[in-house]
Amino acid sequence: MTGTCCASVKAFGLTFRGLDVDNLLADSEGLRFVVTVNADFVSRSETDLRLAQLISGNIATLDGQIVYWLAKLQNPNCEFSKISGSDFVYRIASVAAAKGRKLFLLGGSESANSQSVQRLAADFGVSVDGYSPPHLEYPFTPDVESEIMRRIADFGPHYLCVGFGSPKQEFWIDDHRVKLEAAGVSLVVGVGGTFDFISGNIKRAPRWVQSVGLEGVYRLISEPNIMRLKRILSSFKVFGIFLRRWH
């Protein structure tokens, strides 16, 4: 049985409105803030009220097979897609090229950022630029903030992808949405470590690994470190959150 196209769905005590990738990229008035929510986001949102409000108050997508499956279980009559930040960047680049619009990549390492700019320009013919600011705790210093906004304003992008990692990138976007809209940005999305994948610096998990919800485990095996292990262990909390929030 085919479900209906819903405007939003509820899962994990959060509201998800980014259910169709074409709708995300449709022309609209004002700034669209897209939050791609994986299991780690869900876990963090239980204790971080600001993050929870940013997810439910903006355009949240289901990023990750586990959160997608659980959301489908809770909303069996709704049709919606899994939309990850790592995949969404390519769709943005394609649409930007087709419409003659600009894309800006903010964050990641200097090498990953510059290589991602080169690859997207070569693969899609999109007008794209980027900037990798110093890796600092947020909030940034005034001089760093000024340089970021100067580069964005000078380039004048329609689309902005921010790779600071969560929740830093979401907080930064939220704090700067007025300035971003004034600079001409109409869609902004946090994309985490996506620039490492685009640049080829890090190999993404094979599609079959992604489809069974083990991409995080694959990355831990490929790049073993304590922070990634902690993130995976934290992500398992999503099952308990799902059961507690079921209604």
Secondary structure as GFF3:
##gff-version 3
##sequence-region A 1 247
A	DSSP	beta_strand	4	5	.	.	.	ID=ss1
A	DSSP	beta_strand	9	11	.	.	.	ID=ss2
A	DSSP	beta_strand	14	16	.	.	.	ID=ss3
A	DSSP	alpha_helix	21	24	.	.	.	ID=ss4
A	DSSP	beta_strand	32	37	.	.	.	ID=ss5
A	DSSP	alpha_helix	39	45	.	.	.	ID=ss6
A	DSSP	alpha_helix	49	57	.	.	.	ID=ss7
A	DSSP	beta_strand	59	62	.	.	.	ID=ss8
A	DSSP	alpha_helix	65	74	.	.	.	ID=ss9
A	DSSP	beta_strand	78	79	.	.	.	ID=ss10
A	DSSP	alpha_helix	85	99	.	.	.	ID=ss11
A	DSSP	beta_strand	102	107	.	.	.	ID=ss12
A	DSSP	alpha_helix	110	124	.	.	.	ID=ss13
A	DSSP	beta_strand	127	131	.	.	.	ID=ss14
A	DSSP	alpha_helix	142	155	.	.	.	ID=ss15
A	DSSP	beta_strand	159	163	.	.	.	ID=ss16
A	DSSP	alpha_helix	168	175	.	.	.	ID=ss17
A	DSSP	alpha_helix	177	182	.	.	.	ID=ss18
A	DSSP	beta_strand	187	190	.	.	.	ID=ss19
A	DSSP	alpha_helix	194	199	.	.	.	ID=ss20
A	DSSP	alpha_helix	207	211	.	.	.	ID=ss21
A	DSSP	alpha_helix	215	222	.	.	.	ID=ss22
A	DSSP	alpha_helix	226	235	.	.	.	ID=ss23
A	DSSP	alpha_helix	237	245	.	.	.	ID=ss24
###
